[in-house]
Amino acid sequence: MAIERRMSRSMFLSTEVVELRQMCFTPGRVFEPGKYLAGDLPDTAFEMGLVDKLPPVRGKSEEIEDGLD
């Protein structure tokens, strides 16, 4: 039997950049895999375990901001 991975939105700051690993379908929008602010993703993405924390950044933080959707 597989271990279910459940996360909660409360594990993340709303301004934290996270990675959505798989597509997430909601009635109003389709979220493609990629980097998002945690506050921009629906609760469903967190509850289904589709969201990962990003590893700590090494280098200049300005380089990361350019890659956000």
Secondary structure, 3 states (H helix, E strand, C coil): CCCCCCCCHHHCCCCCEEEECCCEECCCCEECCEEEEHHHCCHHHHHCCCEEECCCCCCCCHHHHCCCC
